[in-house]
Amino acid sequence: MNNRRQTVFDGVFADNTVLSAFMIVSPVIICGDTMSNAIALICAFSVITFASVILASFVPKKLPYALRIISYAVISSVIYIPVRYAANDISPEAVGRIGIYFPLLAVNSLIVLQTEARFFRMKRIKMIFSLLFYIIGFDAVMVLTAFIRELLAYGTINSRIVDAKIIISGVGQPFGGFIFLGLLCGIYRMIRSSLKRDPGTVRGDEDVSGI
């Protein structure tokens, strides 16, 4: 039971993909300035990553490592095509704003690296649970970042004007996103370190990737 609970929560907090391993940060920094961008990116990332990892798990393990990685990238690229068309129909403005970072979701590190390093070492049911919560971990960081940055930079929440007392326009720029994410990572690591002082609360201070 303890192992299952740890698997469920690792990707959300203890080994959060963005805050712990500092992976898949470019979309968060560049596109995480508004909620509309974040929602479009989250939907695409979640569908592409989940479907790609599940399908990639059926690639024969007897293939050479390089061929397996190429196969994972091909699978995710094929899945990306209908997701891109669907996103264009639902929110073409958001897809246009996200730009090059949208296709880069097809080769994100959860698909290309973590498949071999983590997910494919688990039994399939456990792998599915772990994958879901790693995706949720990324989505949560994306929402939190976009919400705060949009509020501070533009005085809006999901494009609706709110009574913001302070506007810091630089937060909406890439350099502002980088600074904000750095502060968020610092707060996250401080909280995680304080929790780890209580033995058995959270796992050791290791990154998701182990790389």
N, C-alpha and C positions, 0 to 999 in steps of 0.2 A: 504493500500500500504506500509506504514511504517513497519507494522508487517511482511509482506512478505519479504521486503528487509532485515530486521533483521534476519529472519529465514535463508535466503540464505547465509548471510555472517557470521553468528555466528560460524559455524564449521570451517570456513577457518581462521578467525582471532580472533574475540572476545572471543570465547570459544574453541579455538583449542584444540583438544583431547590430544596432546602431550605437547604443550607448556603451556597451561593453567591448565589442570587437571593433568598433568604428568602421563597420562595413556598410555598404550601400548608402553612403553619406551624401553623395552628389545630388541625388533627387531631393533629399531633405533640405539641403542648403539652397539649391537653385529654385526648386519648385514649391517649397514649403512656405510660401509667403502669403497664400490665401487659402481659404477653406475649399473653394471650388477646385483649385489645382490639386489640393491634397486628396479630395474625394475621388477625383478622376484617376490620380496616380495609385491610390490605395486599391481601387477596384481592379485596375489592370494588373498591378503587382500581385494581388492575392490570387486572382484567377490563373495568371501565367505561372506563378511559382508553384502553386498547389498542383495544378494539372501536369506541369513539366516534371516535377519530382516524382509524382506517382507513376507516370508513364516511363520515366527513366529507370525506375526501379526494376523494370522488366528487361532492361538491356543485359545480355549475358555477361557475367562476371569474368568469363574466360577471355574476353577480348582484352587486348593490351590497354593499359591505362589511358594513353593518348587517344585511342579510338573511342573509348568510353566517354571521355570528356567531350570529344567532338560530337558524339551521338547525343549527349545531353543538350548541347548547344543547338543542334539541328532540331531536336524535338521541341525545345522552347521557342525556336524561331517559327516553326510551323504553327504552334499554338498562338503565337503573337499575332499572326495575320488576321484571324477572325476577331480577336479581341480588339485590334486596332480599328477594324471596320465598325464594330459595335460601338466603340467609344466615339468614333467620328459621327455616328448617327445620334448618339445620346448627348454628347457635349463637344461639338467641334471646336468651340472657342478654347476650352481647357486643353484639348489635345494640341492645338496650335501654340498655346503659351508654353506647354511643357517641352515641345520641340524634340531635340535629339535625345533627351532623357527618357522619352517614351519607349523607343526601340531598345535602348540599353537595358530596360527591364528584362528583356529576353535572355540576357547573359549576366544576370545578377549573381552575386556570390553564393546565395543559398542554393541556386541551381548548379552552378559550375564547380564550386568548392565543397560546400557542406554536404552534398549528396554522398561523396566518398568518405569525407572525414567524420561524418556523424550519422546521417539518416540511414544509409544502407548497412550500417552495422547493427541496426535494431531489427526486431521482429516487425512485421508489416503494420500491425495495429498500433504498436508503440510508436513506430515511425510516423504514422498519420497524426497521432495526437501531438507529438513533438513538433512536427512541421506546422500544424495549425497554430500552435502557440508562438512559434518563431515568427510566423506571418503576423499574428496579432500584435506581437511585440513591436515590429516595424510600424504597423498601422497606428498603434497608440502614439509612438513618437512623432509620426507624421502629423497626426491630428493635433497633438499638443503644440508642436512647433508652429504649425500653420495658424492655429487659433490665436496664439500670443503674438506672433509676428504681424498678422493682419490687423489685430487690434491696435498694436503699438505704432505700426507704420502708416496705416490708412484710416484708422478710426472706424473700422467696419468689422462686422462678423458675418461671414458668408455674403459679402457685398451689401449688407444692410448697415446703414450708418447708426452708430451708437454714440452715446455721450461720453466720449473719451476725453479725459482731462489733459493727457500728454500725448503728443504725436512725435515719434522719432522716425523720420522717413528712412534713415539709413538701415533700419532693421529689415526693411523690405528688399534691400540689395543683397547680392551674393556675399559681400564681405560681412554684412550684418548677420546674415544667416550663419556664416562660419563662426562668428563670435558668439552668437546666441547658442549654437549647438555645443560649442566648447564649454560655455557656462553650464548648460544642461548636463553635459557629461560629468563635469566636476561635481555638481550637486548629486547626481546619480551615484557616483563612486563614493562620495562621502556617506550617503545613506546606506549603501551596500556594505561599506566597511564597518559602520556602526552596528549593523545587524549581524555581521559575522563575528562580532565579539561574543555573541551568545552562541555557544557551540550547538551545531545541529540546526541552526536557523536557515542558513543559506550555504551553498557549496563554496569551495575554495575560490581564491581570487585568480581564476584562469579565464582567458578569453574564449569566446565561442569557437574561434577558428583553430586554436592551438597552433597557429602559424606565426 
